[in-house]
Amino acid sequence: MTSSPAAGGLRRTVERWSATPLVFLHQLPRWVLPLTLIALLLAGMLGTGWVGATAMLMLAALLGWLAYLSWPSTPLPGRLLRLGAVVVLILLAAGHAFG
C-alpha cells in the first residue's frame, strides 16, 4: 500500500501498520471476510448484553478501519454511507450494553 503524497503522519502510520493485515486478508479465500462480517453481525443482533455489544463493536472497528483506509479514494456518498454504518453499529452496541 502506498501513501498518497498529501497523507499526514497518522494516515501514513495507519497505512504502514495495516499493510501486513491487509496482505493476510488478501491471501485468505474470498468468502472468509464476508462470512466473518455476517457472523459478527448475527452475533451482535442475536447476542444479548455484552456479547452482542462486543460483536457489534468488533464489526464497527473492522468496518471503520477499512473505511479509513479507503477514505481518500471514496466519493462523498460512499463516505457518508460508511460513516453512517459505523455510527449505527456503535449505537446498537451501546443499546446492547446499557439497554
N, C-alpha and C positions, 0 to 999 in steps of 0.2 A: 504494500500500500504506500503510495507516495503522497506526501503532504502537499497541499496547494501552496504556492508562494506566499499567499496572504495569510496562511494559517498561523494563529497565535501559538504561544507556548503551551497552553493547556491542550489545544487541539492536537498539536504535534505529539505531545506526551501520550494522550489517549490513543492516537493512531499507532504510535510505536508499541504501546502495551497491548493493543488489540491485534497486532499482526499475527502473533502465534495462535491465539484462539480462533481467529478467522481462518487461518490455514488449516487448523484442525477441523473446523466446521465444514470447510470446503472439501476435505478428504472423506468425510462421512457420506454414506449413501444419501441421496437427495430426499428421501422420505423421513429421515431422522429428525430434522429440525421442525418441520410442520407437525409431526406426530408429538414431539416434545411440547410444542406450543399448545396443541389441543389437549394434551394430558394435563398441563398446568392450568389451563382454562377450566377444564372439567373438575379438577381437584379444587380449584378456587370456588367454583359455583356450587359444588356438591358438599364440600367440606364446611364444617361449622367452626366458629371461633377462630382460634389462632391458626389452625390447619388451613382453613380457607384463606385467611388473610396472608399467610406466608406464601401460599401458592400464587395468589394474585400479585403480591409484591415481587416475587421472583419473575413472573411474567412481565410485569411493568418494567423491571430492571432490564430484562433481556430486550424488550421492545424499545426501551429508552436508549439503550446502548447502540442498537442497530440504527435507530433514528438519528442519533447524534453523529454517527459515522457517515450516514448518507445525507445529512442536512445540506451541505453546500451544493449538491447536485440535484436536490429535490425542489420542484416548483412550490409556490406558496400554498396551493390547495393540499398538496401532499404533506407539507409541513404541518399545516393546521390539523389534518386528519390524524397524523401520528401523535402530535402533541395531545389532541383530544383523547385518543385511545389510552395513552399513558395516564392522563389525569383521571379518566373514568376508572381505570384499573386501581389506581391509588385510592379513589373514593370508595370503591367496592371493598377494597381491603380494609379500609378504616371502618366501614359498616360491619364487616365480619368481626373485626377485632373488638369493637366497642359497642356493637348493637345487640 
